[in-house]
Amino acid sequence: MPTYLSSAEAAAALGVSRQTLYAYVSRGLLSAQSDGTARESRYLEEEVTRLATQRTRGRKPKEVAKATLSWGLPVLESAITLIEDGRLYYRGRDAVALANSQSVEDVAALLWNADVRQAFGPGEATAHPAYAGLLKHFAGRRAEESLLPLFTIASDDAATALWQTSPERTAEGSGALMRLLAASLLGTRPSSAPIHEQCAKAWKLDAHGAALVRMALVLCADHELNASSFTARCVASTGTSLRASVIAGLAALTGGKHGGTTARVEALLDEIGEHGKADIAAGLQRRLARGDDLPGFGHHLYPDGDVRANALLAEVLPHHPAWRDIIGATRNLIGQHPSVDFALVALRRHLQLPVGAAFGLFALGRGMGWIAQALEQRASGELIRPRAAYTGPRPVPSVVDLVK
């Protein structure tokens, strides 16, 4: 079982004041869990120890650089997304508020600094010449095959190529790329209809279901330098098209420590089932006892709960008391709140969407962010190329070296 420290113990272990300890939490360097009281938080001993080690190494440039790769200090500047004090903002606007009121297209245009009418103008979405040859790849595809075409299609992408410097054409290409991603998920032809309405039509949802899908897509739109977005930026920095960055981001998202967590949450819910509180708590404890984790719970940047998950679950949990019991039992056992991965799976099951749709929603929503990150990186003109600290065997001296 995890070991927790009180605020006083954590501050002492780090050699800092409580005020500095709370600053570490707000910067995402440390997560705080409620102990059930209004005034006291507790901290995972493992996280405190890791941060203390990083601070000890802090005066060594090599160690500082290494520490930035794992929830460390910021490594580059961005004007897209801010995560601060447990809240999420897109270009200074509260993401939850946007999810409650704005369309996918409006949020995408906000992230891209584009005119929504240029990015998602009226008319036949399939008319874009760069994608006209791709349509045959989508006809008749099943939902579980939905995203594969983006990996397999290797045709030229003039619409989002680096040399496409016109803001209007770049906006058009970005919008067409989002429609292509939606078509890939749904197994349909690209359409000029609002993206959440395309999803609702393909999945036979009513207006309320469509609104929940729109909300989920907006909440997944971007999340700073997560693994897939950083991958998209790295690829964009080499001068590729925006579509190449989206493909790279999608590849990274499939990992079990990222968007692939949704599949692990599905397995967790299948195992635990919808039983009484006591059986649910016992099932979760058995998982922990055998060394398994509880996927879909806890997030370093949201010590008091993932705001994205909270927004979605507020719409879903009233209809599913067993899921509320799972969340409550998990919090009692390990002090963790549900993440967006759990919420997406809950939404998928609530709306009776196809298996895999939780990941699909994550990928489709995050496509907006991958494009935004790629555009920002492209504008910087910089190649992302860090150096590695070599730890392997030293070269064996050659005969020439020995003679010298």
N, C-alpha and C positions, 0 to 999 in steps of 0.2 A: 504493500500500500504506500502511496506517496507520503512523504514527510513534509509538514508545513511549519513555517516559522511565523511568529508574531511580528508586528511592525517593529517593535523594539529589537527583537532578535535579528531580524533581517538588516536593520540599520547598523547594528553592532557588527554583524558579519562583514558588511561592506565598508565599515569605518566611515559612515556618513550620517548626517542628521536625518530626522524623519522627513523634513521638508525636501531634502535632496532625494530621498527614497521615493517620495510621491512624484517628483519630477521625472525620475527614471520610468515610473509607470506611465506617465502622460506621454513620454517620448517613445513608448513601446519597447523599452529595453528590459522591462520586467512586468509580469502580470500579477495582479492582485485579485484574490478571491475573497468573497464575503464569508465570514464565519457564522452568519445567521444573526448577528447583532447589527445595530445601526452604525456603530462607531469604529469597529475594529475590522481590519482586513488581515488576511494571512497570505503567505508567499511560499511557493514551492521551494524547498531547500535546494533542489537540483538547479533551479534557475538562479537562485541567489549565489550559489557556489560558482556557477559558470560565469556570471557577471563579475564576481569578485576576482576570478582568475583573469578575465579580460582587463579589468582595471589594473591589476598588478603588472600585466604585460604592457599597459598602455603607453609607456615611454619608449617602447621599441617600435619603430615604424613598420617593420615586417609583421609584427603581431597585431598592430592596429589594423593594417590592411586585411589581414586574415579574418579578424573579428567582424569586419563590416559585412561579410558574406552571410552571416547567420543572425538575422534580426539585429544587426549592429547599427552603427551610425550611418546617416545618409551618404550615398556614394556619388550621386549626381543631382543636378537641379531639375525640377519639373514644375510646371504651372498647371498640371492637369488635376491631380487628386491630392487631397489633404485628409489625413486621419489624425484626429487630435481630440483629446479628452473624451475618448469613446464615441466620437461621432465621425461621420464620413461626408466629405464635401467634394463636389465636382466643380472645378473652377470657382470655388468660393460659395457654391450653392448647396444647401443641405440635400444629400442624396435621397433620404427618406421622404422629404417634402416633394422632391421631383418625382419620385416613384408614385406618390399619391395623386399627382396632377398632370404630369407631362407624358407625351408619347415617346416611344422609342426613337422615332425620327428626330424629335426636338432635342432629346438628350444627346443623341449621336452628333448632331450639328453643334451643340454646345461644346462637346468634348473636342471636336475637330476645328473649332473656331470657324465654322462654315455657315453659309446661308442655307437654311433647311430647304428652301425652294429650289436651290441649285443642286443640293445633294439628293433630294428625293422629290424631284419635280413630277408633275402629272404626265401621263402618257404610258406607252407600252414599255415596261421595264426590260423586256427581252430585246429591245431594238439596239442596245449598245453594241457597236461592232466588235469590241474586244471580247464579248461573251457570247456572240451569236453562235459560234461553233461549239459551245459547251452544252447547249440545251439537250442534245440527245443523251447526255450522260445522266439526266435526272428522270426521264420518263420511266415510270413503273418501278422505281426503287422503293424498297421497304424502309420503314423508319429506322430499323436497326442498322441499315447500311448507309444511313443518311449522310454522314460526314466524310465517308471514304473518298468521294470524288475529288475533294480538295487536295488529297494526297496524291491521287493518281493522274490528275490532269496536269500536263506540263506545257501547255500551249503558251504562246506569247501573251503578255498582259500589258498592252499599251495603255490601258485606261489608268493604271496606277504605277506606271514606270517612273523611274527617277527623273527622266527628262520631261515628264509631264508637269511643267512648273506653273501653268495657269491655275490660279485658285479656283476658277469656275470648273475647269476640266478635272482638277483633282477632287473637288467636291462631288462631281458627277461620278467619277470612278469609285470613290469611297462608298457612295450610296449604292451603286450597282454591286459592289463587293458585299455589302451587308445583305442585299437581296439574294445574291448568289449563296451566301452562307445559310440564309433562311430556307432557300429551296433545297439545299443539300440536307438540312435537318429534316425537312418535311417530306422529301421525295416528290416535290412538285416542280413546276416551271417557275422561274423568277417572275415576280408579280409586283406591280406598282401599288398594291393595296398596303395599308399600314401593316407592319410586320406582326404585331400581336393579333391582328384580325386574320392574317394568313394562318397563324398557329391555331387560332380558334376554329377556323373553317376545317383545317386538316384533321384536328382532334375532336371535332364536333362538340365544341363547348358553347355554353350560353354566354350572355353578356357578362355575368359575374365571373365566370371562368376566364374569359378573355381579359378582363381587368386584372385578375390575379397573375396571368401570364405576363401582361405588360409590366406589372409591378416587379415581378421577378427579374425580367430582362433588364430593367433600369437599375435595379439594385446590384446586378452582376456586372454592370457596364465597365467599371474600372476599379482597381484596388492598389494603386501605387505600384511599387516595383516587386510584385509577386513574381514567381518563377517564370510563368508564361509571358507576362508583359516584359520582363527584362530580356527574355529570349527574343521576343519580337523586336525589341530595340536593338539588340546585338545584330540581328539579321539586317534590320533596316540600315544600320550604320555602315554596312558593306556596300550600299548602293543598290539594293534589290528593289523590286516592286513592293507595293503595300500588300498585295496578295501573298507574296512569299513570306512576309512577316506574319500574316494571319495563319498561314500553314504552320510556321514555326511555333507560334503561340499555341495552336491547337495540339501540336505534338507534345508540347510540354504539359499542357493541361491534362492529358490522359493519365499522367502518373498518379499512383495511389496516395501520394502526399499532397496532391493538388486536387484538380477536379475529379480525378479518379476516386477520391474519397467517397463520392456519392454511391458508387457500387458497393463499397464496404459498409456504408450506412444501410443500404438495402439488405445486405446480408445480416447485419445486426438486428434489424427489425424482423426479418424472417425468423431468426433464431429465438428472439425474446418473445415474439408473438403478442397477442392482445389478451393478456390474462389479468388477474387481480394484482393489486399493489404488491402484496407479499411475494407472489411468484415472479413478478417483474424484477423486484429488488434482488431476489435470490438468483435469478438468471444473470443479472448484470454482475453480481458478486462472484459467481462461478467463472465468468469470463476473466475477470481481473485476477482471480486466484490461479488460473492456469496460464497466466502471463499474457493474455490478449488485452488489447486496449479497447476503448469505447470510441470508435470513429464518429466524427461529426460533433464532437464536444470540445470546447476550449479554443481560444484564439489569442495569440500573444498581444495583438493590438487592441483587443476588447476585453479587458479583465473583468468588466462588469456585465458582459454579454454583448454578442455580435448584434449591432443595430439592424443589420440586414435580416438576420434570422428573426429578431424580435418583431419586425414589421410584417414579415410573411406569416409567422406562426400565430400572430394575433388574429389573422383571418382564418386559420386552419384549425388550431387546437380546440376551439369550442365544440367542434364536431367529433373529436377523437380523444376521449378521456384517457385511453391507454397510453397515448403518446405523451400526454401531460404527466402521467405516472412515470414513464421512462425518464422524462426530463427531471422530474423531482427526485427520483431515486438516484440518478446520476449525480445530481448536485450534492445530495447527501453523502454519496460515496467518495467522490473525488473533487467536489467543489467547482465543477466546470459547467458552463452554460452551453446551449446548443449553438453551433456555427451555421453559416449559410448552407453548408453541405447537407446538414440534417434537415434544414427548412426546405430545401429544394426537393429532397426525397419525400418529405411529408406532403408538399404541394403536389408532387407527381402522383402520389397514392390517393390524395384527396380528390383530385380531378380525374383519376383513373386514366392517366396518360400511359402511353406505351412504356415498357421497361426500357431504361436508357434515356428517357426524356429529361430526367433531372440533370444528367450530364449535358444533354443537348441544349437545355435552357441556359446552363452555365456558359457553354461555348458560344452560343448565339449572342447572349448579352455581352460577354467579354470581348466579342469581336469588335464592338464599338471602341473599347479601350485599346485593343491591340493596334487598331488603325490610328488612334490618337497618339499612342506612344511612338509608333513608327514615324508619324508625321513630325512630331516634336524632335525626335532624334535626327531625322533627315534634315530638318531646319538648322540643327546645330552644326552640321557638316563634319562632325567628329566620328572617327572610327573607335569603337569600343574594343580595346585590345590590352587587357591587363597582363602583367607578367606573373609567372609562377615562381614560387620559392622552391628550388630544386632540393629534393631530399633523398635522391637515389645515390648509388655508388659513384664515387669520383672516377673520372677517366683514368685508364691505365696509361702511364707514360709510354710513348713510343720510343723506338730506338733513337730516332733523331733527337727527341727531347732529352734522352739520357746522355747523348754525346755532347749536347749543349751544356 
